[in-house]
Amino acid sequence: MSSSWPPSVCVDASFVMRLLKEVDATGPASQCWEAWRRASRLIIAPALIYYELSNALFQYVKHKQLLIQEAQAALTLAQTLNITLYGDAELHRQALHLAQALSLPATCDAHYLALAQRLGAAFWTADRRLAQPVQPVLPWVHLLE
């Protein structure tokens, strides 16, 4: 991780889900997270991240891939990650504009992009369908491989 990176890092629910799934600290999400922590980077996200995380965890429960107790424990762990949340009216307006300008299928993903853009943060996602189409226009979007 270069020291010329922005001081803030915006992560989405797909990134955090990958982080939660990694069984040890050697996975790519864990390595990024630890590097950001050592560099004292502020980790940010729109407040909707916990709605998305709880829904993703519920889908695992619904499809019998997790017990409800495991999903609850994972959500509790996610809530201890010290992510600074944002959710103001202007963020919603900016997300609506970006979703239209970038031809995104919904505004949820655009909230992360809008927040990163507003604060000059790097944005990290594990969602290839989000990252690949916008990376040519938004070079601060990074795909966790």
N, C-alpha and C positions, 0 to 999 in steps of 0.2 A: 504494500500500500504506500503510495507516494505521499510525502508530506505536503505536496502542492494540492492535494484534494481539498474540497470544501470542508469547513469545520463541522457541518451537519450532514447527516445521512438519513434519508427518508427510506423506510422499508415498508413493504406491503404485506398483506396477510399470507401470500404464497411464500414469501421469504421466511416469515416467522414460523409457518407450518413446517417448512424444511428444517429450520433450526430445531424445532421441537421433536422432529422425527430422528434427528441424528443421535445415534446411541453413544457416540463418544465425541471428544473435542477435536477430532481430526477431519471432520467433514468440512466442505467448503463454507457452509453457512456459519458454522462454529468458528472457523478460522477468521472469517471476515469480522464476526461479532467481537472476537477477542482482540483483533487488531484495532478495531474502532474504540474499544474500551481502553486499551493501552494508550491510544493517541488522544484520549479524552474527547472524542467526537460526540456531539449531541445526536441521539437517535430520535427521530421524529416520525409521526404518522398522523393522518387524519383520525378523528375519534371513531370513525366507522371501522377501523381495523378490528376492534373487539367484536363487533357485530359479525364481520366476515369470519373471524376465527371461530366464534361460537357456532356459526352455521356450518363451517367446514368440519369441525369436530362432531357436530350432531350428525352430519352425513356419514361419518365413519361409524357412529353408533347405530344409525339406521340400517346401514349395510353390514352390521355385525362384524366390523373390523376393530372396534373398540368397545369396551364396556362403558357405561355412563360414568362410572367412578373414574376410569382412566381419562375420559374426555374432560371431566371436571378438574382433575389434577393437572392436565395439560393446559387448560385455560387459566388456572390459578398460576401456574408457572409462567405463562405468557404475560400475565398481569404484573409479574415481579421483574420484568425485563428493563424497567426504567425507561420506557418510551414516552417522550413528551408528546402529548396529544393536542391537536388543533381542530376546531370545528366552528368557525365563524361564518357569518352570512356571505362575506366576500369570497371565501374559499369555494362555496357552493356556486356562486356566479362564475368564478374563474374556471371551475371544473366543467360547468355547462358549456362555456365557450370553447375550452380545449377539446372536449368530447366531440363537438361539432367540427372544429377546425381539423382535427386529426382523424375524423371518421371512425371514432371508437364505437363499439356496439352499445356501451352504457356509460353512465357518468361515474360509477364507483371507482374504476381505475383512474379516471381523470382527476379525482380528488387527490390522489397521491402525486400525480404529475404536477398539478396546480400548486400543491404545497411545496414540493421540491423546487419548482420554478420560482415561486415567491421568495423562498429563503436562500436561494442559490445553493441548494443541497444536491449531493449526488443521490440518485434514486436507484435502489436495488430491488429486483424482483426475481422470482423463480418462474414467472409466467412468460414463457416464450411467445405466446400469442399476443401479449401486450408489448413486450420489449422489441421484438424484431421489426414491426412496422413503424415504430416511432423513433428508433435509434438513429436513422439517417437525419431526422429533423431535430432530435433532442439528444445530443451527444453525451449528456450527463446521465442517461438511462443505461443501467448495467444489468445484464442477465447473469444470474447465478447459474453456473453450469454444473 
